[in-house]
Amino acid sequence: MILYPTPVQARAPARRSPPLLRAAGARAEVDVLLVCRGGGSLEDLWAFNDEAVARAIAPARCRW
């Protein structure tokens, strides 16, 4: 298991997750990439719905 931790509240995921997702995809060290978020208010976790996060995930799906 390889972890790429990132803050999960406020706007941090929208800024910090895409580079980590691209790094995980480029390194291709695993067969499955899980993007998980925990509990919290909808507002706290809304940054994971950011387009930049989705665009960083899409290429990794195609490669593995």
PDBQT receptor file of N, H, CA, C and O in Angstrom, charges set to zero:
ATOM      1  N   MET A   1       0.850  -1.163   0.000  1.00  0.00    +0.000 N 
ATOM      2  CA  MET A   1       0.000   0.000   0.000  1.00  0.00    +0.000 C 
ATOM      3  C   MET A   1       0.901   1.233   0.000  1.00  0.00    +0.000 C 
ATOM      4  O   MET A   1       1.862   1.322   0.764  1.00  0.00    +0.000 OA
ATOM      5  N   ILE A   2       0.575   2.157  -0.854  1.00  0.00    +0.000 N 
ATOM      6  H   ILE A   2      -0.206   2.085  -1.475  1.00  0.00    +0.000 HD
ATOM      7  CA  ILE A   2       1.302   3.416  -0.956  1.00  0.00    +0.000 C 
ATOM      8  C   ILE A   2       0.306   4.531  -0.711  1.00  0.00    +0.000 C 
ATOM      9  O   ILE A   2      -0.741   4.585  -1.357  1.00  0.00    +0.000 OA
ATOM     10  N   LEU A   3       0.620   5.414   0.209  1.00  0.00    +0.000 N 
ATOM     11  H   LEU A   3       1.471   5.370   0.734  1.00  0.00    +0.000 HD
ATOM     12  CA  LEU A   3      -0.285   6.512   0.554  1.00  0.00    +0.000 C 
ATOM     13  C   LEU A   3       0.235   7.825  -0.009  1.00  0.00    +0.000 C 
ATOM     14  O   LEU A   3       1.434   8.104   0.023  1.00  0.00    +0.000 OA
ATOM     15  N   TYR A   4      -0.674   8.610  -0.515  1.00  0.00    +0.000 N 
ATOM     16  H   TYR A   4      -1.648   8.384  -0.540  1.00  0.00    +0.000 HD
ATOM     17  CA  TYR A   4      -0.398   9.975  -0.940  1.00  0.00    +0.000 C 
ATOM     18  C   TYR A   4      -1.352  10.872  -0.154  1.00  0.00    +0.000 C 
ATOM     19  O   TYR A   4      -2.391  11.275  -0.676  1.00  0.00    +0.000 OA
ATOM     20  N   PRO A   5      -1.011  11.188   1.090  1.00  0.00    +0.000 N 
ATOM     21  CA  PRO A   5      -1.944  11.946   1.922  1.00  0.00    +0.000 C 
ATOM     22  C   PRO A   5      -2.098  13.390   1.451  1.00  0.00    +0.000 C 
ATOM     23  O   PRO A   5      -1.159  14.017   0.961  1.00  0.00    +0.000 OA
ATOM     24  N   THR A   6      -3.302  13.883   1.616  1.00  0.00    +0.000 N 
ATOM     25  H   THR A   6      -4.066  13.374   2.014  1.00  0.00    +0.000 HD
ATOM     26  CA  THR A   6      -3.609  15.273   1.284  1.00  0.00    +0.000 C 
ATOM     27  C   THR A   6      -4.698  15.765   2.230  1.00  0.00    +0.000 C 
ATOM     28  O   THR A   6      -5.532  14.972   2.666  1.00  0.00    +0.000 OA
ATOM     29  N   PRO A   7      -4.709  17.048   2.555  1.00  0.00    +0.000 N 
ATOM     30  CA  PRO A   7      -5.798  17.579   3.371  1.00  0.00    +0.000 C 
ATOM     31  C   PRO A   7      -7.133  17.363   2.660  1.00  0.00    +0.000 C 
ATOM     32  O   PRO A   7      -7.204  17.358   1.431  1.00  0.00    +0.000 OA
ATOM     33  N   VAL A   8      -8.171  17.187   3.441  1.00  0.00    +0.000 N 
ATOM     34  H   VAL A   8      -8.114  17.191   4.439  1.00  0.00    +0.000 HD
ATOM     35  CA  VAL A   8      -9.466  16.867   2.843  1.00  0.00    +0.000 C 
ATOM     36  C   VAL A   8     -10.544  17.899   3.133  1.00  0.00    +0.000 C 
ATOM     37  O   VAL A   8     -11.722  17.646   2.883  1.00  0.00    +0.000 OA
ATOM     38  N   GLN A   9     -10.169  19.035   3.647  1.00  0.00    +0.000 N 
ATOM     39  H   GLN A   9      -9.212  19.241   3.851  1.00  0.00    +0.000 HD
ATOM     40  CA  GLN A   9     -11.174  20.054   3.921  1.00  0.00    +0.000 C 
ATOM     41  C   GLN A   9     -10.792  21.353   3.235  1.00  0.00    +0.000 C 
ATOM     42  O   GLN A   9      -9.638  21.571   2.866  1.00  0.00    +0.000 OA
ATOM     43  N   ALA A  10     -11.777  22.196   3.077  1.00  0.00    +0.000 N 
ATOM     44  H   ALA A  10     -12.714  22.018   3.377  1.00  0.00    +0.000 HD
ATOM     45  CA  ALA A  10     -11.638  23.511   2.441  1.00  0.00    +0.000 C 
ATOM     46  C   ALA A  10     -11.237  23.334   0.980  1.00  0.00    +0.000 C 
ATOM     47  O   ALA A  10     -11.721  22.410   0.327  1.00  0.00    +0.000 OA
ATOM     48  N   ARG A  11     -10.378  24.180   0.456  1.00  0.00    +0.000 N 
ATOM     49  H   ARG A  11      -9.984  24.931   0.986  1.00  0.00    +0.000 HD
ATOM     50  CA  ARG A  11      -9.984  24.126  -0.959  1.00  0.00    +0.000 C 
ATOM     51  C   ARG A  11      -8.724  23.304  -1.182  1.00  0.00    +0.000 C 
ATOM     52  O   ARG A  11      -8.330  23.106  -2.331  1.00  0.00    +0.000 OA
ATOM     53  N   ALA A  12      -8.086  22.825  -0.145  1.00  0.00    +0.000 N 
ATOM     54  H   ALA A  12      -8.406  22.986   0.789  1.00  0.00    +0.000 HD
ATOM     55  CA  ALA A  12      -6.819  22.105  -0.284  1.00  0.00    +0.000 C 
ATOM     56  C   ALA A  12      -6.891  20.911  -1.226  1.00  0.00    +0.000 C 
ATOM     57  O   ALA A  12      -5.973  20.748  -2.030  1.00  0.00    +0.000 OA
ATOM     58  N   PRO A  13      -7.920  20.063  -1.185  1.00  0.00    +0.000 N 
ATOM     59  CA  PRO A  13      -7.931  18.920  -2.098  1.00  0.00    +0.000 C 
ATOM     60  C   PRO A  13      -7.915  19.326  -3.571  1.00  0.00    +0.000 C 
ATOM     61  O   PRO A  13      -7.287  18.656  -4.391  1.00  0.00    +0.000 OA
ATOM     62  N   ALA A  14      -8.582  20.389  -3.903  1.00  0.00    +0.000 N 
ATOM     63  H   ALA A  14      -9.092  20.934  -3.237  1.00  0.00    +0.000 HD
ATOM     64  CA  ALA A  14      -8.627  20.828  -5.293  1.00  0.00    +0.000 C 
ATOM     65  C   ALA A  14      -7.254  21.277  -5.777  1.00  0.00    +0.000 C 
ATOM     66  O   ALA A  14      -6.944  21.141  -6.960  1.00  0.00    +0.000 OA
ATOM     67  N   ARG A  15      -6.426  21.811  -4.881  1.00  0.00    +0.000 N 
ATOM     68  H   ARG A  15      -6.678  21.921  -3.920  1.00  0.00    +0.000 HD
ATOM     69  CA  ARG A  15      -5.085  22.260  -5.244  1.00  0.00    +0.000 C 
ATOM     70  C   ARG A  15      -4.058  21.138  -5.140  1.00  0.00    +0.000 C 
ATOM     71  O   ARG A  15      -3.192  21.007  -6.005  1.00  0.00    +0.000 OA
ATOM     72  N   ARG A  16      -4.146  20.341  -4.103  1.00  0.00    +0.000 N 
ATOM     73  H   ARG A  16      -4.849  20.448  -3.400  1.00  0.00    +0.000 HD
ATOM     74  CA  ARG A  16      -3.091  19.373  -3.798  1.00  0.00    +0.000 C 
ATOM     75  C   ARG A  16      -3.321  17.980  -4.363  1.00  0.00    +0.000 C 
ATOM     76  O   ARG A  16      -2.351  17.267  -4.618  1.00  0.00    +0.000 OA
ATOM     77  N   SER A  17      -4.544  17.573  -4.565  1.00  0.00    +0.000 N 
ATOM     78  H   SER A  17      -5.332  18.152  -4.357  1.00  0.00    +0.000 HD
ATOM     79  CA  SER A  17      -4.809  16.219  -5.040  1.00  0.00    +0.000 C 
ATOM     80  C   SER A  17      -4.366  15.975  -6.474  1.00  0.00    +0.000 C 
ATOM     81  O   SER A  17      -3.760  14.935  -6.734  1.00  0.00    +0.000 OA
ATOM     82  N   PRO A  18      -4.634  16.884  -7.433  1.00  0.00    +0.000 N 
ATOM     83  CA  PRO A  18      -4.247  16.588  -8.816  1.00  0.00    +0.000 C 
ATOM     84  C   PRO A  18      -2.763  16.247  -9.003  1.00  0.00    +0.000 C 
ATOM     85  O   PRO A  18      -2.467  15.275  -9.698  1.00  0.00    +0.000 OA
ATOM     86  N   PRO A  19      -1.822  16.989  -8.426  1.00  0.00    +0.000 N 
ATOM     87  CA  PRO A  19      -0.415  16.600  -8.598  1.00  0.00    +0.000 C 
ATOM     88  C   PRO A  19      -0.109  15.223  -7.995  1.00  0.00    +0.000 C 
ATOM     89  O   PRO A  19       0.684  14.462  -8.549  1.00  0.00    +0.000 OA
ATOM     90  N   LEU A  20      -0.731  14.913  -6.876  1.00  0.00    +0.000 N 
ATOM     91  H   LEU A  20      -1.375  15.531  -6.426  1.00  0.00    +0.000 HD
ATOM     92  CA  LEU A  20      -0.503  13.601  -6.257  1.00  0.00    +0.000 C 
ATOM     93  C   LEU A  20      -1.097  12.481  -7.114  1.00  0.00    +0.000 C 
ATOM     94  O   LEU A  20      -0.491  11.419  -7.259  1.00  0.00    +0.000 OA
ATOM     95  N   LEU A  21      -2.265  12.715  -7.671  1.00  0.00    +0.000 N 
ATOM     96  H   LEU A  21      -2.757  13.577  -7.553  1.00  0.00    +0.000 HD
ATOM     97  CA  LEU A  21      -2.892  11.716  -8.540  1.00  0.00    +0.000 C 
ATOM     98  C   LEU A  21      -2.073  11.499  -9.807  1.00  0.00    +0.000 C 
ATOM     99  O   LEU A  21      -1.915  10.366 -10.261  1.00  0.00    +0.000 OA
ATOM    100  N   ARG A  22      -1.553  12.579 -10.376  1.00  0.00    +0.000 N 
ATOM    101  H   ARG A  22      -1.681  13.500 -10.007  1.00  0.00    +0.000 HD
ATOM    102  CA  ARG A  22      -0.713  12.440 -11.561  1.00  0.00    +0.000 C 
ATOM    103  C   ARG A  22       0.577  11.696 -11.227  1.00  0.00    +0.000 C 
ATOM    104  O   ARG A  22       1.041  10.873 -12.016  1.00  0.00    +0.000 OA
ATOM    105  N   ALA A  23       1.157  11.980 -10.064  1.00  0.00    +0.000 N 
ATOM    106  H   ALA A  23       0.781  12.649  -9.423  1.00  0.00    +0.000 HD
ATOM    107  CA  ALA A  23       2.378  11.276  -9.642  1.00  0.00    +0.000 C 
ATOM    108  C   ALA A  23       2.098   9.792  -9.459  1.00  0.00    +0.000 C 
ATOM    109  O   ALA A  23       2.895   8.958  -9.890  1.00  0.00    +0.000 OA
ATOM    110  N   ALA A  24       0.993   9.453  -8.835  1.00  0.00    +0.000 N 
ATOM    111  H   ALA A  24       0.346  10.131  -8.485  1.00  0.00    +0.000 HD
ATOM    112  CA  ALA A  24       0.642   8.044  -8.624  1.00  0.00    +0.000 C 
ATOM    113  C   ALA A  24       0.452   7.342  -9.966  1.00  0.00    +0.000 C 
ATOM    114  O   ALA A  24       0.892   6.205 -10.135  1.00  0.00    +0.000 OA
ATOM    115  N   GLY A  25      -0.191   7.999 -10.910  1.00  0.00    +0.000 N 
ATOM    116  H   GLY A  25      -0.549   8.923 -10.772  1.00  0.00    +0.000 HD
ATOM    117  CA  GLY A  25      -0.393   7.410 -12.224  1.00  0.00    +0.000 C 
ATOM    118  C   GLY A  25       0.915   7.230 -12.977  1.00  0.00    +0.000 C 
ATOM    119  O   GLY A  25       1.120   6.208 -13.632  1.00  0.00    +0.000 OA
ATOM    120  N   ALA A  26       1.799   8.216 -12.888  1.00  0.00    +0.000 N 
ATOM    121  H   ALA A  26       1.632   9.046 -12.356  1.00  0.00    +0.000 HD
ATOM    122  CA  ALA A  26       3.076   8.148 -13.596  1.00  0.00    +0.000 C 
ATOM    123  C   ALA A  26       3.986   7.068 -13.018  1.00  0.00    +0.000 C 
ATOM    124  O   ALA A  26       4.723   6.413 -13.754  1.00  0.00    +0.000 OA
ATOM    125  N   ARG A  27       3.934   6.886 -11.717  1.00  0.00    +0.000 N 
ATOM    126  H   ARG A  27       3.335   7.419 -11.118  1.00  0.00    +0.000 HD
ATOM    127  CA  ARG A  27       4.791   5.889 -11.073  1.00  0.00    +0.000 C 
ATOM    128  C   ARG A  27       4.287   4.474 -11.327  1.00  0.00    +0.000 C 
ATOM    129  O   ARG A  27       5.078   3.531 -11.327  1.00  0.00    +0.000 OA
ATOM    130  N   ALA A  28       2.996   4.312 -11.540  1.00  0.00    +0.000 N 
ATOM    131  H   ALA A  28       2.354   5.078 -11.540  1.00  0.00    +0.000 HD
ATOM    132  CA  ALA A  28       2.400   3.011 -11.874  1.00  0.00    +0.000 C 
ATOM    133  C   ALA A  28       2.899   1.890 -10.968  1.00  0.00    +0.000 C 
ATOM    134  O   ALA A  28       3.287   0.822 -11.443  1.00  0.00    +0.000 OA
ATOM    135  N   GLU A  29       2.887   2.139  -9.680  1.00  0.00    +0.000 N 
ATOM    136  H   GLU A  29       2.573   3.006  -9.294  1.00  0.00    +0.000 HD
ATOM    137  CA  GLU A  29       3.381   1.145  -8.716  1.00  0.00    +0.000 C 
ATOM    138  C   GLU A  29       2.305   0.178  -8.232  1.00  0.00    +0.000 C 
ATOM    139  O   GLU A  29       2.610  -0.827  -7.590  1.00  0.00    +0.000 OA
ATOM    140  N   VAL A  30       1.067   0.479  -8.536  1.00  0.00    +0.000 N 
ATOM    141  H   VAL A  30       0.819   1.295  -9.058  1.00  0.00    +0.000 HD
ATOM    142  CA  VAL A  30      -0.038  -0.340  -8.035  1.00  0.00    +0.000 C 
ATOM    143  C   VAL A  30      -1.010  -0.656  -9.165  1.00  0.00    +0.000 C 
ATOM    144  O   VAL A  30      -0.994  -0.011 -10.214  1.00  0.00    +0.000 OA
ATOM    145  N   ASP A  31      -1.851  -1.651  -8.938  1.00  0.00    +0.000 N 
ATOM    146  H   ASP A  31      -1.864  -2.175  -8.086  1.00  0.00    +0.000 HD
ATOM    147  CA  ASP A  31      -2.872  -2.012  -9.919  1.00  0.00    +0.000 C 
ATOM    148  C   ASP A  31      -4.181  -1.276  -9.695  1.00  0.00    +0.000 C 
ATOM    149  O   ASP A  31      -4.993  -1.155 -10.612  1.00  0.00    +0.000 OA
ATOM    150  N   VAL A  32      -4.390  -0.784  -8.478  1.00  0.00    +0.000 N 
ATOM    151  H   VAL A  32      -3.730  -0.883  -7.733  1.00  0.00    +0.000 HD
ATOM    152  CA  VAL A  32      -5.632  -0.108  -8.117  1.00  0.00    +0.000 C 
ATOM    153  C   VAL A  32      -5.290   1.196  -7.418  1.00  0.00    +0.000 C 
ATOM    154  O   VAL A  32      -4.431   1.233  -6.537  1.00  0.00    +0.000 OA
ATOM    155  N   LEU A  33      -5.958   2.250  -7.813  1.00  0.00    +0.000 N 
ATOM    156  H   LEU A  33      -6.655   2.220  -8.529  1.00  0.00    +0.000 HD
ATOM    157  CA  LEU A  33      -5.795   3.551  -7.183  1.00  0.00    +0.000 C 
ATOM    158  C   LEU A  33      -7.114   3.915  -6.521  1.00  0.00    +0.000 C 
ATOM    159  O   LEU A  33      -8.132   4.065  -7.197  1.00  0.00    +0.000 OA
ATOM    160  N   LEU A  34      -7.099   4.057  -5.215  1.00  0.00    +0.000 N 
ATOM    161  H   LEU A  34      -6.272   3.935  -4.666  1.00  0.00    +0.000 HD
ATOM    162  CA  LEU A  34      -8.300   4.438  -4.471  1.00  0.00    +0.000 C 
ATOM    163  C   LEU A  34      -8.213   5.899  -4.087  1.00  0.00    +0.000 C 
ATOM    164  O   LEU A  34      -7.215   6.343  -3.520  1.00  0.00    +0.000 OA
ATOM    165  N   VAL A  35      -9.243   6.633  -4.393  1.00  0.00    +0.000 N 
ATOM    166  H   VAL A  35     -10.053   6.272  -4.854  1.00  0.00    +0.000 HD
ATOM    167  CA  VAL A  35      -9.359   8.021  -3.961  1.00  0.00    +0.000 C 
ATOM    168  C   VAL A  35     -10.483   8.022  -2.947  1.00  0.00    +0.000 C 
ATOM    169  O   VAL A  35     -11.645   7.813  -3.295  1.00  0.00    +0.000 OA
ATOM    170  N   CYS A  36     -10.137   8.256  -1.697  1.00  0.00    +0.000 N 
ATOM    171  H   CYS A  36      -9.193   8.425  -1.414  1.00  0.00    +0.000 HD
ATOM    172  CA  CYS A  36     -11.117   8.136  -0.613  1.00  0.00    +0.000 C 
ATOM    173  C   CYS A  36     -11.250   9.448   0.132  1.00  0.00    +0.000 C 
ATOM    174  O   CYS A  36     -10.299  10.219   0.263  1.00  0.00    +0.000 OA
ATOM    175  N   ARG A  37     -12.426   9.670   0.601  1.00  0.00    +0.000 N 
ATOM    176  H   ARG A  37     -13.199   9.044   0.494  1.00  0.00    +0.000 HD
ATOM    177  CA  ARG A  37     -12.662  10.816   1.476  1.00  0.00    +0.000 C 
ATOM    178  C   ARG A  37     -13.538  10.344   2.612  1.00  0.00    +0.000 C 
ATOM    179  O   ARG A  37     -14.401   9.483   2.440  1.00  0.00    +0.000 OA
ATOM    180  N   GLY A  38     -13.306  10.914   3.760  1.00  0.00    +0.000 N 
ATOM    181  H   GLY A  38     -12.605  11.613   3.900  1.00  0.00    +0.000 HD
ATOM    182  CA  GLY A  38     -14.040  10.488   4.942  1.00  0.00    +0.000 C 
ATOM    183  C   GLY A  38     -15.288  11.313   5.170  1.00  0.00    +0.000 C 
ATOM    184  O   GLY A  38     -15.786  11.995   4.274  1.00  0.00    +0.000 OA
ATOM    185  N   GLY A  39     -15.772  11.234   6.378  1.00  0.00    +0.000 N 
ATOM    186  H   GLY A  39     -15.368  10.680   7.106  1.00  0.00    +0.000 HD
ATOM    187  CA  GLY A  39     -16.969  11.974   6.741  1.00  0.00    +0.000 C 
ATOM    188  C   GLY A  39     -16.711  13.461   6.852  1.00  0.00    +0.000 C 
ATOM    189  O   GLY A  39     -15.587  13.926   6.665  1.00  0.00    +0.000 OA
ATOM    190  N   GLY A  40     -17.725  14.175   7.146  1.00  0.00    +0.000 N 
ATOM    191  H   GLY A  40     -18.639  13.798   7.298  1.00  0.00    +0.000 HD
ATOM    192  CA  GLY A  40     -17.625  15.620   7.259  1.00  0.00    +0.000 C 
ATOM    193  C   GLY A  40     -18.815  16.258   6.579  1.00  0.00    +0.000 C 
ATOM    194  O   GLY A  40     -19.631  15.588   5.947  1.00  0.00    +0.000 OA
ATOM    195  N   SER A  41     -18.892  17.538   6.718  1.00  0.00    +0.000 N 
ATOM    196  H   SER A  41     -18.229  18.083   7.231  1.00  0.00    +0.000 HD
ATOM    197  CA  SER A  41     -20.016  18.236   6.093  1.00  0.00    +0.000 C 
ATOM    198  C   SER A  41     -19.825  18.282   4.583  1.00  0.00    +0.000 C 
ATOM    199  O   SER A  41     -18.703  18.175   4.087  1.00  0.00    +0.000 OA
ATOM    200  N   LEU A  42     -20.888  18.436   3.884  1.00  0.00    +0.000 N 
ATOM    201  H   LEU A  42     -21.799  18.523   4.287  1.00  0.00    +0.000 HD
ATOM    202  CA  LEU A  42     -20.842  18.525   2.428  1.00  0.00    +0.000 C 
ATOM    203  C   LEU A  42     -19.924  19.669   1.992  1.00  0.00    +0.000 C 
ATOM    204  O   LEU A  42     -19.167  19.531   1.031  1.00  0.00    +0.000 OA
ATOM    205  N   GLU A  43     -19.991  20.764   2.681  1.00  0.00    +0.000 N 
ATOM    206  H   GLU A  43     -20.606  20.877   3.462  1.00  0.00    +0.000 HD
ATOM    207  CA  GLU A  43     -19.167  21.918   2.331  1.00  0.00    +0.000 C 
ATOM    208  C   GLU A  43     -17.685  21.620   2.525  1.00  0.00    +0.000 C 
ATOM    209  O   GLU A  43     -16.859  22.048   1.719  1.00  0.00    +0.000 OA
ATOM    210  N   ASP A  44     -17.337  20.893   3.581  1.00  0.00    +0.000 N 
ATOM    211  H   ASP A  44     -18.008  20.545   4.236  1.00  0.00    +0.000 HD
ATOM    212  CA  ASP A  44     -15.936  20.573   3.842  1.00  0.00    +0.000 C 
ATOM    213  C   ASP A  44     -15.350  19.666   2.769  1.00  0.00    +0.000 C 
ATOM    214  O   ASP A  44     -14.162  19.764   2.460  1.00  0.00    +0.000 OA
ATOM    215  N   LEU A  45     -16.155  18.799   2.205  1.00  0.00    +0.000 N 
ATOM    216  H   LEU A  45     -17.120  18.720   2.456  1.00  0.00    +0.000 HD
ATOM    217  CA  LEU A  45     -15.660  17.813   1.250  1.00  0.00    +0.000 C 
ATOM    218  C   LEU A  45     -15.943  18.175  -0.201  1.00  0.00    +0.000 C 
ATOM    219  O   LEU A  45     -15.598  17.412  -1.104  1.00  0.00    +0.000 OA
ATOM    220  N   TRP A  46     -16.563  19.322  -0.439  1.00  0.00    +0.000 N 
ATOM    221  H   TRP A  46     -16.843  19.942   0.294  1.00  0.00    +0.000 HD
ATOM    222  CA  TRP A  46     -16.971  19.688  -1.780  1.00  0.00    +0.000 C 
ATOM    223  C   TRP A  46     -15.788  19.837  -2.738  1.00  0.00    +0.000 C 
ATOM    224  O   TRP A  46     -15.949  19.653  -3.945  1.00  0.00    +0.000 OA
ATOM    225  N   ALA A  47     -14.611  20.163  -2.224  1.00  0.00    +0.000 N 
ATOM    226  H   ALA A  47     -14.480  20.312  -1.244  1.00  0.00    +0.000 HD
ATOM    227  CA  ALA A  47     -13.451  20.366  -3.092  1.00  0.00    +0.000 C 
ATOM    228  C   ALA A  47     -13.101  19.115  -3.887  1.00  0.00    +0.000 C 
ATOM    229  O   ALA A  47     -12.465  19.216  -4.936  1.00  0.00    +0.000 OA
ATOM    230  N   PHE A  48     -13.502  17.934  -3.412  1.00  0.00    +0.000 N 
ATOM    231  H   PHE A  48     -14.019  17.852  -2.560  1.00  0.00    +0.000 HD
ATOM    232  CA  PHE A  48     -13.236  16.710  -4.164  1.00  0.00    +0.000 C 
ATOM    233  C   PHE A  48     -14.079  16.631  -5.433  1.00  0.00    +0.000 C 
ATOM    234  O   PHE A  48     -13.810  15.798  -6.298  1.00  0.00    +0.000 OA
ATOM    235  N   ASN A  49     -15.077  17.469  -5.556  1.00  0.00    +0.000 N 
ATOM    236  H   ASN A  49     -15.296  18.146  -4.853  1.00  0.00    +0.000 HD
ATOM    237  CA  ASN A  49     -15.908  17.513  -6.757  1.00  0.00    +0.000 C 
ATOM    238  C   ASN A  49     -15.325  18.457  -7.807  1.00  0.00    +0.000 C 
ATOM    239  O   ASN A  49     -15.970  18.732  -8.819  1.00  0.00    +0.000 OA
ATOM    240  N   ASP A  50     -14.132  18.945  -7.575  1.00  0.00    +0.000 N 
ATOM    241  H   ASP A  50     -13.608  18.721  -6.753  1.00  0.00    +0.000 HD
ATOM    242  CA  ASP A  50     -13.482  19.889  -8.468  1.00  0.00    +0.000 C 
ATOM    243  C   ASP A  50     -13.094  19.210  -9.790  1.00  0.00    +0.000 C 
ATOM    244  O   ASP A  50     -12.665  18.056  -9.797  1.00  0.00    +0.000 OA
ATOM    245  N   GLU A  51     -13.242  19.916 -10.877  1.00  0.00    +0.000 N 
ATOM    246  H   GLU A  51     -13.590  20.853 -10.872  1.00  0.00    +0.000 HD
ATOM    247  CA  GLU A  51     -12.919  19.362 -12.192  1.00  0.00    +0.000 C 
ATOM    248  C   GLU A  51     -11.455  18.943 -12.304  1.00  0.00    +0.000 C 
ATOM    249  O   GLU A  51     -11.148  17.938 -12.944  1.00  0.00    +0.000 OA
ATOM    250  N   ALA A  52     -10.550  19.705 -11.688  1.00  0.00    +0.000 N 
ATOM    251  H   ALA A  52     -10.800  20.522 -11.168  1.00  0.00    +0.000 HD
ATOM    252  CA  ALA A  52      -9.120  19.368 -11.750  1.00  0.00    +0.000 C 
ATOM    253  C   ALA A  52      -8.840  18.004 -11.122  1.00  0.00    +0.000 C 
ATOM    254  O   ALA A  52      -7.976  17.267 -11.598  1.00  0.00    +0.000 OA
ATOM    255  N   VAL A  53      -9.556  17.670 -10.070  1.00  0.00    +0.000 N 
ATOM    256  H   VAL A  53     -10.257  18.269  -9.683  1.00  0.00    +0.000 HD
ATOM    257  CA  VAL A  53      -9.395  16.357  -9.430  1.00  0.00    +0.000 C 
ATOM    258  C   VAL A  53      -9.874  15.265 -10.380  1.00  0.00    +0.000 C 
ATOM    259  O   VAL A  53      -9.195  14.251 -10.548  1.00  0.00    +0.000 OA
ATOM    260  N   ALA A  54     -11.023  15.457 -10.997  1.00  0.00    +0.000 N 
ATOM    261  H   ALA A  54     -11.574  16.281 -10.860  1.00  0.00    +0.000 HD
ATOM    262  CA  ALA A  54     -11.551  14.468 -11.941  1.00  0.00    +0.000 C 
ATOM    263  C   ALA A  54     -10.624  14.288 -13.135  1.00  0.00    +0.000 C 
ATOM    264  O   ALA A  54     -10.400  13.162 -13.580  1.00  0.00    +0.000 OA
ATOM    265  N   ARG A  55     -10.088  15.375 -13.653  1.00  0.00    +0.000 N 
ATOM    266  H   ARG A  55     -10.270  16.289 -13.291  1.00  0.00    +0.000 HD
ATOM    267  CA  ARG A  55      -9.193  15.290 -14.812  1.00  0.00    +0.000 C 
ATOM    268  C   ARG A  55      -7.871  14.599 -14.464  1.00  0.00    +0.000 C 
ATOM    269  O   ARG A  55      -7.252  13.980 -15.329  1.00  0.00    +0.000 OA
ATOM    270  N   ALA A  56      -7.442  14.699 -13.220  1.00  0.00    +0.000 N 
ATOM    271  H   ALA A  56      -7.945  15.201 -12.517  1.00  0.00    +0.000 HD
ATOM    272  CA  ALA A  56      -6.219  14.006 -12.795  1.00  0.00    +0.000 C 
ATOM    273  C   ALA A  56      -6.446  12.516 -12.625  1.00  0.00    +0.000 C 
ATOM    274  O   ALA A  56      -5.519  11.724 -12.792  1.00  0.00    +0.000 OA
ATOM    275  N   ILE A  57      -7.676  12.123 -12.294  1.00  0.00    +0.000 N 
ATOM    276  H   ILE A  57      -8.429  12.767 -12.158  1.00  0.00    +0.000 HD
ATOM    277  CA  ILE A  57      -8.001  10.714 -12.109  1.00  0.00    +0.000 C 
ATOM    278  C   ILE A  57      -8.175   9.998 -13.461  1.00  0.00    +0.000 C 
ATOM    279  O   ILE A  57      -7.747   8.854 -13.616  1.00  0.00    +0.000 OA
ATOM    280  N   ALA A  58      -8.789  10.659 -14.416  1.00  0.00    +0.000 N 
ATOM    281  H   ALA A  58      -9.136  11.588 -14.291  1.00  0.00    +0.000 HD
ATOM    282  CA  ALA A  58      -9.147  10.018 -15.690  1.00  0.00    +0.000 C 
ATOM    283  C   ALA A  58      -7.974   9.332 -16.402  1.00  0.00    +0.000 C 
ATOM    284  O   ALA A  58      -8.139   8.185 -16.818  1.00  0.00    +0.000 OA
ATOM    285  N   PRO A  59      -6.824   9.945 -16.568  1.00  0.00    +0.000 N 
ATOM    286  CA  PRO A  59      -5.734   9.257 -17.260  1.00  0.00    +0.000 C 
ATOM    287  C   PRO A  59      -5.228   8.024 -16.508  1.00  0.00    +0.000 C 
ATOM    288  O   PRO A  59      -4.830   7.040 -17.131  1.00  0.00    +0.000 OA
ATOM    289  N   ALA A  60      -5.240   8.072 -15.211  1.00  0.00    +0.000 N 
ATOM    290  H   ALA A  60      -5.563   8.871 -14.705  1.00  0.00    +0.000 HD
ATOM    291  CA  ALA A  60      -4.773   6.923 -14.432  1.00  0.00    +0.000 C 
ATOM    292  C   ALA A  60      -5.682   5.722 -14.690  1.00  0.00    +0.000 C 
ATOM    293  O   ALA A  60      -5.198   4.594 -14.781  1.00  0.00    +0.000 OA
ATOM    294  N   ARG A  61      -6.967   5.945 -14.806  1.00  0.00    +0.000 N 
ATOM    295  H   ARG A  61      -7.360   6.861 -14.732  1.00  0.00    +0.000 HD
ATOM    296  CA  ARG A  61      -7.917   4.868 -15.068  1.00  0.00    +0.000 C 
ATOM    297  C   ARG A  61      -7.607   4.208 -16.414  1.00  0.00    +0.000 C 
ATOM    298  O   ARG A  61      -7.672   2.985 -16.541  1.00  0.00    +0.000 OA
ATOM    299  N   CYS A  62      -7.277   5.005 -17.392  1.00  0.00    +0.000 N 
ATOM    300  H   CYS A  62      -7.224   5.998 -17.289  1.00  0.00    +0.000 HD
ATOM    301  CA  CYS A  62      -7.012   4.469 -18.726  1.00  0.00    +0.000 C 
ATOM    302  C   CYS A  62      -5.701   3.700 -18.786  1.00  0.00    +0.000 C 
ATOM    303  O   CYS A  62      -5.576   2.763 -19.575  1.00  0.00    +0.000 OA
ATOM    304  N   ARG A  63      -4.745   4.065 -17.991  1.00  0.00    +0.000 N 
ATOM    305  H   ARG A  63      -4.847   4.826 -17.349  1.00  0.00    +0.000 HD
ATOM    306  CA  ARG A  63      -3.423   3.474 -18.044  1.00  0.00    +0.000 C 
ATOM    307  C   ARG A  63      -3.396   2.121 -17.347  1.00  0.00    +0.000 C 
ATOM    308  O   ARG A  63      -2.636   1.242 -17.752  1.00  0.00    +0.000 OA
ATOM    309  N   TRP A  64      -4.212   1.930 -16.302  1.00  0.00    +0.000 N 
ATOM    310  H   TRP A  64      -4.830   2.644 -15.973  1.00  0.00    +0.000 HD
ATOM    311  CA  TRP A  64      -4.128   0.689 -15.516  1.00  0.00    +0.000 C 
ATOM    312  C   TRP A  64      -5.157  -0.282 -15.933  1.00  0.00    +0.000 C 
ATOM    313  O   TRP A  64      -5.231  -1.378 -15.378  1.00  0.00    +0.000 OA
TER     314      TRP A  64
